Amino acid sequence: IVYLIIGNNLAMLLASYRTDAQSNQLALSIADQLRSSKNPLYLDTAGWVYFKQGRIGDAKTILLDAQSKLDTPVIHYHLGAVYLAEKDKTSAKYHLEKAQTDKSNYPGRSDVDSLLNTLAQE
């Protein structure tokens, strides 16, 4: 189980902060292993990696599954970003506003405000 935790954390860090081909491939390889998990945090990571790789359909499916198991602002943020990429502004706004209601400082919190501001200007 320790390897899953380490892999999950590594995949999220790579997807969030690295853009080189080797990092992308490693994150994708880990995400492929996490996507069959029942743990919603691992599903969230897999979905975010797929989103960052441009695999929007895979990301949406996995993130919706994660959100059905655990309702967190981070998962809503990730879903909002996916819906925004799909140009579904209504769903994007819904999930980003759900993510915004949590005032804690979670990873990506500033991005939520920025994405909502972008939506408001369109």
C-alpha positions, 0 to 999 in steps of 0.5 A, a space after each residue: 500500500 505504501 507503493 500506491 501512496 508514493 505512486 499516487 503522490 508522484 503522479 500528481 506532482 508530475 502532472 501538476 508541475 512537469 511538462 517534459 515527455 519523460 515525466 508525462 510518460 511516467 505520470 501516465 504509466 502510474 495513472 493507468 495503474 491507479 484508474 482501477 482503484 476504488 480509492 477516490 483519491 487515487 481516481 482523482 489523481 488518475 483523472 487529473 493526469 489524463 486531463 493534463 495529457 489531453 485525454 478529456 473523456 477518460 479524465 471526466 469518466 474517472 473524476 465523476 467516479 471519484 466524485 461519486 465516492 468522495 465529495 471534495 473541493 479538489 475533485 470539483 476543481 478538477 471536474 470544473 477544469 475538465 468541463 471547461 475544456 469541453 466548453 460546457 460552461 454551465 457544468 464547469 461553473 457548477 463544479 468550480 463554485 463547489 470548489 470555491 466554497 471551501 476556503 481552505 488553501 488546497 492545491 489549485 485553490 488559486 486556479 479555481 478563482 482564476 477559472 471562475 473569473 475567466 468564465 465570468 468574462 466570457 
